[in-house]
């Protein structure tokens, strides 16, 4: 449910733009691409190739995949790079092929998988790029899809930062034999899936059509607006003049508020957007939502990450 505080306010169509109306250049200045990474290159190499091809200054990635792993990799362009920590924090899913170096029944495998579901210790392997230290991660699902000889195909749903290679090693300890991770593919990351992803070749073809032939239809399907990365946050809609003030780091004052989703909570993050649906900033809500209706003035939220460019809306008093 949305609580409306300024029902008669309307936005000025001369300024700003709905996310779906942005040009390719505008999307690349603050957007993301869902890539189906192939076997071989590192995530950093893939993002560097895409950055150079698209002639971008900034193109990062979220949710690193090892060179041998394939699947969904989120490429973040322009201002969206600032949201890499949010992408990294998404839950992930994987399809893994494991080789069991001993005779074990399906029941044995399922029993071990059940023991490795829930909150577990997950120490990064020595070959990983992060410091090796004891930590915990939540495994939401660890299911046997199929067993062919001594090879197991498993489906895993887990907290971000889980090392599947470590899961395989832990299985080996419980089964008293070596368990190798032979293949790994990531079908989903947070709300995104491979259904919306493209290969590097498809991205190159789409870019060529746009850059050489002036046909932007493929690129418009590939480059997504930054707003789609932030759909999980409660929305706070503001007036044009408030959006302008926020881009300069000012707090959101009560007169600038149009509406707020009732799921918002004090001291938690909200997504501030314009009436056209453009993201302005991620902000911390400073007051209880049910107290806002009685406020005449005062600060409602403070921006944490400002994502709209200065000058998108003209400076002015909040009406």
C-alpha positions as CSV (number, residue, x, y, z in Angstrom):
1,X,0.0,0.0,0.0
2,X,1.1,3.6,-0.8
3,X,0.5,6.5,1.5
4,X,-0.1,9.7,-0.5
5,X,0.7,13.0,1.0
6,X,0.4,15.4,-2.0
7,X,-2.4,14.0,-4.2
8,X,-2.7,17.2,-6.4
9,X,1.0,17.5,-7.2
10,X,2.1,16.9,-10.9
11,X,5.6,16.7,-12.4
12,X,6.9,19.0,-15.1
13,X,7.3,17.1,-18.3
14,X,10.0,19.5,-19.5
15,X,12.5,18.0,-17.1
16,X,13.6,14.4,-16.5
17,X,12.5,11.3,-18.4
18,X,10.8,8.0,-17.7
19,X,13.4,5.2,-17.4
20,X,11.8,3.4,-20.4
21,X,12.2,6.5,-22.6
22,X,16.0,6.8,-22.1
23,X,18.5,6.5,-25.0
24,X,21.2,3.9,-25.2
25,X,23.7,6.6,-24.1
26,X,21.6,7.5,-21.1
27,X,21.2,3.8,-20.2
28,X,24.9,3.2,-20.4
29,X,25.6,6.2,-18.2
30,X,23.6,4.5,-15.4
31,X,22.5,0.9,-16.1
32,X,23.4,-2.7,-16.3
33,X,23.7,-5.7,-18.6
34,X,23.0,-9.4,-17.7
35,X,25.7,-11.5,-19.4
36,X,25.9,-15.2,-19.8
37,X,29.6,-15.7,-19.0
38,X,31.4,-18.5,-20.9
39,X,34.1,-20.9,-19.6
40,X,37.7,-19.6,-19.5
41,X,38.0,-15.8,-18.9
42,X,37.8,-14.2,-15.5
43,X,34.9,-12.0,-14.6
44,X,37.3,-9.0,-14.7
45,X,38.5,-9.9,-18.2
46,X,34.9,-10.2,-19.4
47,X,33.9,-6.8,-18.0
48,X,37.1,-5.2,-19.4
49,X,36.3,-6.6,-22.9
50,X,32.7,-5.2,-22.7
51,X,33.9,-1.9,-21.4
52,X,36.4,-1.4,-24.2
53,X,33.9,-2.5,-26.8
54,X,31.2,-0.1,-25.6
55,X,33.8,2.7,-25.2
56,X,32.9,3.2,-21.6
57,X,34.9,4.8,-18.8
58,X,33.3,2.7,-16.1
59,X,32.0,-0.9,-16.3
60,X,32.2,-3.1,-13.3
61,X,30.7,-6.5,-12.4
62,X,28.9,-8.0,-9.4
63,X,29.0,-11.5,-8.1
64,X,32.4,-12.8,-9.4
65,X,32.5,-16.1,-11.2
66,X,35.7,-18.2,-11.3
67,X,37.2,-18.7,-14.8
68,X,35.9,-22.3,-15.0
69,X,32.4,-21.3,-14.0
70,X,29.7,-20.1,-16.4
71,X,26.4,-18.3,-16.1
72,X,24.9,-15.1,-15.0
73,X,27.2,-12.2,-14.5
74,X,25.9,-8.7,-13.9
75,X,27.8,-5.9,-15.6
76,X,27.3,-2.4,-14.1
77,X,27.9,0.7,-16.1
78,X,28.4,4.4,-15.1
79,X,26.7,5.3,-11.8
80,X,25.4,1.8,-11.4
81,X,28.9,0.7,-10.4
82,X,28.2,2.3,-7.0
83,X,25.6,-0.4,-6.4
84,X,28.0,-3.3,-6.8
85,X,27.7,-4.1,-3.1
86,X,24.0,-4.5,-3.5
87,X,24.4,-6.9,-6.4
88,X,27.1,-8.8,-4.5
89,X,24.7,-9.3,-1.6
90,X,22.0,-11.1,-3.7
91,X,21.3,-14.7,-3.0
92,X,22.6,-16.9,-5.9
93,X,21.8,-20.3,-7.4
94,X,24.1,-22.8,-9.0
95,X,24.0,-26.1,-11.0
96,X,27.1,-28.1,-10.0
97,X,28.6,-31.3,-11.4
98,X,30.5,-33.2,-8.7
99,X,32.7,-36.2,-9.0
100,X,32.6,-38.6,-6.1
101,X,35.8,-40.7,-5.8
102,X,34.2,-43.7,-4.1
103,X,31.1,-45.9,-4.2
104,X,28.1,-44.2,-2.5
105,X,24.3,-44.5,-2.9
106,X,21.9,-41.7,-3.7
107,X,20.6,-41.9,-0.2
108,X,24.2,-41.3,1.2
109,X,24.6,-38.3,-1.1
110,X,21.2,-36.8,-0.2
111,X,21.9,-37.3,3.5
112,X,25.2,-35.4,3.3
113,X,23.5,-32.6,1.3
114,X,20.8,-32.3,4.0
115,X,23.6,-31.9,6.6
116,X,25.1,-29.1,4.5
117,X,21.9,-27.2,4.3
118,X,21.2,-24.2,6.6
119,X,23.8,-22.1,8.4
120,X,27.2,-23.7,7.8
121,X,30.9,-22.8,8.0
122,X,32.2,-21.9,4.5
123,X,36.0,-21.2,4.4
124,X,37.2,-19.8,1.1
125,X,39.6,-22.2,-0.7
126,X,43.2,-21.3,-0.9
127,X,43.0,-20.5,-4.6
128,X,40.3,-17.8,-4.0
129,X,41.1,-14.1,-4.3
130,X,39.9,-13.3,-0.7
131,X,41.5,-13.8,2.6
132,X,41.1,-17.3,3.9
133,X,39.3,-17.1,7.2
134,X,36.5,-19.0,9.0
135,X,33.0,-17.6,8.2
136,X,29.5,-18.8,7.9
137,X,27.0,-18.8,5.0
138,X,23.4,-19.9,4.6
139,X,22.6,-22.7,2.2
140,X,18.9,-22.5,1.4
141,X,18.8,-25.6,-0.8
142,X,21.2,-28.4,-1.7
143,X,19.4,-30.9,-3.8
144,X,20.4,-33.9,-5.9
145,X,19.1,-33.6,-9.4
146,X,20.7,-36.7,-10.9
147,X,23.4,-39.2,-10.3
148,X,25.2,-40.9,-13.2
149,X,27.9,-43.4,-12.1
150,X,30.2,-41.4,-9.7
151,X,29.1,-38.0,-11.0
152,X,26.4,-36.0,-9.2
153,X,24.4,-33.1,-10.6
154,X,23.3,-30.8,-7.8
155,X,21.1,-27.7,-7.5
156,X,22.2,-25.1,-4.9
157,X,20.5,-22.0,-3.6
158,X,22.7,-20.0,-1.3
159,X,23.7,-16.8,0.3
160,X,26.1,-14.5,-1.6
161,X,29.7,-15.3,-1.1
162,X,29.3,-19.0,-0.7
163,X,32.1,-21.1,-2.2
164,X,30.7,-24.2,-3.9
165,X,34.2,-25.6,-4.1
166,X,34.3,-25.6,-0.3
167,X,30.9,-27.3,-0.3
168,X,32.3,-30.1,-2.4
169,X,35.3,-30.4,-0.1
170,X,33.0,-30.7,2.9
171,X,31.0,-33.4,1.2
172,X,34.2,-35.3,0.7
173,X,35.0,-35.1,4.5
174,X,31.6,-36.4,5.3
175,X,31.7,-39.2,2.7
176,X,35.4,-40.0,3.6
177,X,36.5,-39.6,0.0
178,X,37.6,-36.9,-2.4
179,X,34.7,-34.9,-4.0
180,X,35.8,-32.7,-7.0
181,X,33.8,-29.8,-8.4
182,X,34.0,-30.4,-12.1
183,X,31.5,-27.9,-13.5
184,X,29.6,-24.9,-12.2
185,X,26.9,-22.8,-13.7
186,X,24.9,-19.9,-12.2
187,X,21.3,-19.6,-13.4
188,X,20.2,-16.8,-11.1
189,X,21.4,-13.9,-9.0
190,X,18.8,-12.2,-6.9
191,X,15.7,-11.4,-9.0
192,X,17.7,-11.9,-12.3
193,X,18.0,-15.1,-14.4
194,X,19.7,-16.4,-17.5
195,X,16.4,-15.9,-19.4
196,X,17.3,-12.2,-19.6
197,X,21.0,-12.7,-20.2
198,X,23.0,-12.4,-23.5
199,X,26.3,-13.8,-24.6
200,X,29.3,-11.6,-25.3
201,X,28.8,-12.3,-29.0
202,X,25.2,-11.2,-28.8
203,X,26.3,-8.0,-27.0
204,X,28.9,-7.4,-29.8
205,X,26.3,-7.9,-32.5
206,X,23.8,-5.6,-30.8
207,X,26.4,-2.9,-30.4
208,X,27.4,-3.2,-34.1
209,X,23.8,-2.8,-35.2
210,X,23.5,0.3,-33.0
211,X,26.9,1.9,-33.7
212,X,27.1,1.0,-37.5
213,X,23.5,0.8,-38.6
214,X,21.7,3.1,-36.2
215,X,19.4,0.3,-35.1
216,X,19.1,0.5,-31.3
217,X,16.4,-2.2,-30.9
218,X,18.7,-5.0,-29.7
219,X,20.7,-2.7,-27.3
220,X,17.5,-1.4,-25.8
221,X,16.6,-5.0,-24.8
222,X,20.1,-5.7,-23.5
223,X,20.9,-2.5,-21.4
224,X,18.6,-2.2,-18.4
225,X,17.9,1.0,-16.4
226,X,19.4,1.3,-12.9
227,X,15.9,1.3,-11.4
228,X,15.5,-2.4,-12.1
229,X,18.4,-3.1,-9.7
230,X,16.6,-1.4,-6.9
231,X,13.1,-2.8,-7.0
232,X,13.4,-4.4,-3.5
233,X,13.5,-1.1,-1.6
234,X,10.3,0.7,-0.4
235,X,9.7,3.7,-2.7
236,X,9.4,7.3,-1.7
237,X,8.1,9.6,-4.4
238,X,9.2,13.2,-4.3
239,X,8.5,16.5,-6.0
240,X,10.7,17.8,-8.8
241,X,12.2,20.6,-6.7
242,X,13.0,18.1,-3.9
243,X,14.7,15.8,-6.5
244,X,16.9,18.8,-7.5
245,X,17.9,19.5,-3.9
246,X,18.7,15.9,-3.2
247,X,21.2,15.7,-6.1
248,X,23.2,18.4,-4.2
249,X,23.2,16.3,-1.0
250,X,20.4,18.1,0.8
251,X,18.1,16.0,3.0
252,X,14.5,15.4,2.0
253,X,12.2,17.9,3.8
254,X,8.6,17.0,4.5
255,X,7.0,19.5,2.0
256,X,8.9,17.7,-0.8
257,X,7.3,14.3,-0.2
258,X,4.5,13.1,-2.5
259,X,4.0,9.5,-1.4
260,X,5.6,6.6,0.5
261,X,5.1,2.8,0.4
262,X,3.8,1.6,3.8
263,X,6.5,-1.1,4.0
264,X,9.1,1.5,4.8
265,X,10.5,1.6,8.3
266,X,12.4,4.2,10.3
267,X,16.2,3.9,10.1
268,X,16.1,1.7,7.1
269,X,16.9,2.4,3.4
270,X,14.3,3.7,1.0
271,X,14.5,4.4,-2.7
272,X,13.7,8.0,-3.5
273,X,12.2,8.4,-7.0
274,X,10.5,11.2,-9.0
275,X,7.0,11.0,-10.3
276,X,8.4,9.8,-13.6
277,X,9.9,6.8,-11.8
278,X,13.5,8.0,-12.0
279,X,15.8,7.0,-9.2
280,X,17.2,10.0,-7.3
281,X,18.9,8.4,-4.3
282,X,19.1,5.6,-1.8
283,X,18.3,7.2,1.5
284,X,17.8,6.5,5.2
285,X,14.3,7.1,6.5
286,X,14.6,9.3,9.6
287,X,11.0,9.2,10.9
288,X,8.2,6.7,11.5
289,X,6.0,6.6,8.4
290,X,2.8,7.0,10.4
291,X,4.1,10.2,11.8
292,X,4.7,11.9,8.5
293,X,1.1,12.9,7.9
294,X,1.2,15.2,11.0
295,X,4.5,16.8,10.1
296,X,4.5,20.3,8.5
297,X,8.2,20.7,8.1
298,X,11.4,18.9,9.1
299,X,13.7,16.3,7.7
300,X,12.2,13.0,6.5
301,X,15.2,11.2,4.9
302,X,18.9,11.7,4.3
303,X,20.5,10.6,1.0
304,X,23.1,7.8,1.3
305,X,23.9,7.2,-2.3
306,X,22.9,9.9,-4.8
307,X,22.3,8.5,-8.3
308,X,20.7,11.3,-10.2
309,X,22.9,13.9,-12.0
310,X,22.9,17.5,-10.7
311,X,20.8,19.7,-13.0
312,X,18.4,17.0,-14.1
313,X,15.7,19.2,-12.4
314,X,16.0,22.9,-11.9
315,X,16.7,24.3,-8.4
316,X,13.7,25.8,-6.7
317,X,11.7,26.1,-3.5
318,X,9.7,23.0,-2.5
319,X,6.0,23.9,-3.1
